[in-house]
Amino acid sequence: MKCYELLTEGLKHDRAEQIIGKFIDFCQEHLKLEELPEIHLVTGTERSMEHKSFGGYGQRNINVSISNRHIMDVCRTLAHELVHFKQDINGELEGDNPGATGSPQENEANAEAAVIMRNWGKQYPKLFAQPAID
């Protein structure tokens, strides 16, 4: 194997999807969710470029961009959006632009995602050593 190949090998999509599946279960338990939204793992950069974000929540759907990102970063985005899903179920996404930077809903999603990631990272520390997703 050439040095260049070592530098460009990444976490394969099927393995990333397995990890993300376990992470979704972890979040569901942590957030005490009885149901889950529809979750779309998006490849390519078009969605991220259009929305200026790696993830989004709306109408009980979550979109998360996964290409060329570290698995733990993808998980953090997913945790953040799952908090928004829980807020939606609880009727907490009402009002003017609840997803705005600095809004109570956005601050809660950031804080809760951080707690989830600390707990996930303690349980699966070897994930930090994974390469970016192909």
HELIX and SHEET records of a PDB file:
HELIX    1   1 CYS A    3  THR A    8  1                                   6    
HELIX    2   2 HIS A   13  LEU A   31  1                                  19    
HELIX    3   3 GLU A   46  HIS A   51  1                                   6    
HELIX    4   4 ILE A   71  ILE A   89  1                                  19    
HELIX    5   5 PRO A  104  GLN A  123  1                                  20    
HELIX    6   6 PRO A  125  ALA A  129  5                                   5    
SHEET    1   A 3 GLU A  38  VAL A  42  0                                        
SHEET    2   A 3 ASN A  61  SER A  65  1                                        
SHEET    3   A 3 GLY A  55  GLY A  58 -1                                        
END                                                                             
